[in-house]
Amino acid sequence: MKYFTLFLFIIFFSSCQFFDKQIPSENELLQKELKSINWKEVDEYPSFVDCNQIEGKAERQKCFFQFLTEMIQEKIRIDTLASLYPELDTIEVKVTVFPNSRIQFEPLFSKDSVAYDKVKIDSILKRRLVGFPKVNPAIKRGIPVKTQFILPVILKVE
């Protein structure tokens, strides 16, 4: 009986350490989870309906960028951009896809491109880059999110 009492005494005091552990607060758990998320990557890239049937994240991403680049090139090829600036063969366009499926285009210019009328080029792009098919926004943890990327658009195709 003496050993049994000693045994119960040891179990009772050693088990108390299990009750002393602090349970993390909701805020601590939230902060830990937020730090573990890679905010620079999305679970699903934006896509057009034509790309939705493609299996695999990388292939669907490639389809989206290829389709978008081809559409931009087709829309600005018929304009006077190439004739206004014959030395301009490629222009970088910042593309923003918003969670509500809206697309925004903004031309980017390097420091050595001061010879170009940036306002005129921006105006031409805004006028021509309309009427795109519906785009599905990028998805992060099941939620539509805003994404931005830079596309090099070739103006001169030889």
N, C-alpha and C positions, 0 to 999 in steps of 0.2 A: 504494500500500500504506500509505503514511503517513497518508492521509486515512481509509482504511478502519480503521486502528488507532485513530485519533482518534475516529472515529465509534463504534466499539465501546466505547471508553473513556467517551464521553459517555452512551451508552445504558446502560452498566453502572451508572454512578454516579447517573444520573437515575432509573433504575428502582428503585434501593434505597429511594427514598422511599415506594414502594408497599408495601414490606415493613415499614416502620416504623409503619404505622397500627395502632392498638390495636383489637382486636375487643372489642365490648362484652360484659360478663359477662351471664350469665343473669339475675341479679338486676337489673342496669341495664335490660335489655330488659323484664323483668316490670314494673318500676316505671314505665317509659315507657308501656307498654301500659295499666296500671291508671289512669294519669293521663289517658289519652285516652278512657276509657270514661265516658259520661254515666250516673252511677248514679241519677239522678232519673227516668229514663225506662226503660221496659221495651220489649222487642222485640214481645211479644204481651201484651195485657191479659188478666186472668182472663176466663173465659167459661163460660156454661152450654151444654149440648148444643144447645139450641134456637138459639143464636147462632153455632154453629160453621159453619153452611152459608153465612153471610153473607160476601160478598167485601169486602175492604177493612178495614184496621185501625181507622179512625175509626168506620165503621158497626158493626163488631163490638163496639167499646167502648161505643157508644151503646146497642146492644141489651142488653149486660150490665147497664149502670147502670139502664136503664129496667125491665128484667125484675126486677132485685133490688129496686128501689124499690117497684114494684107489689106484689111478694110481701110485703115488710115491711109496707106499708100494709094489705094484705089481712089479714095475721096479727094486727096490733094494732088494726084497726078494730073487731073483734068484742069487744074487751076493754073494761074500764071506764076506761081511761086518759083518754078524752075526757070521760067523766062525772065523774071525780075532779077533773080540772083543765080546766074548760070554757074558761078563758082561754088555754090552751096550744094553739096551732094548728099549730105545727111544732116538731119536735125534731130535733136533729142527732145522727146516729149514726156513730160511728167504726167502720168495717168493716175487719177484717183478714182477708186470705185467705192462709193458710199454704201452703208448698210441698206439704204432704201433702193438700191440698184441704179442710182444715178451715176453717170460717168462724167468726169471733168478732165479736160486736157489743157496743159500749159507748156508752151515751148520753153526750153532751157537754152541759154546762150552762154558760151564761154567768154572769158575776158577779151580774147582776140577777135571777137565777132562784133566789134563796134561799128563796122562798116555796114551792117544790116539795119534796116528800119524795123526794130523789134515790135513796135506798135502795129505796123502794117502786117508783119508775119503773124502776130498774135491774132489780128483781126481776120486774116484769111483762114487761119486754123479754126477759129471759133465759128466762122460762117460755114465752113465745109465739114467740120467734124460733128455732124448732127445725124439723127436718124439711125442710130445703131440698134441692132436687135437687143432684146432684154438680156441683161447680164445678171447672173446670180452672184451676190456678194460673197466674199470670203467668209469662212466660218471658223470661229475659235470657241471651243467648248460648247458647241451647239448654238452659239449666238452669232448673228451676222455682224461683221466688223468692217471698219474702213481700212482699205489697203492703198498703198501708193507704190509705184514703181516707175522706172525710167526706161522708155523704149527708144532705141535708135531707129529712126525712120529714114529709109533710103529714098531720096528724091529722084536721083538719076539711075535709071535701070538701063544698062547697056548690053 
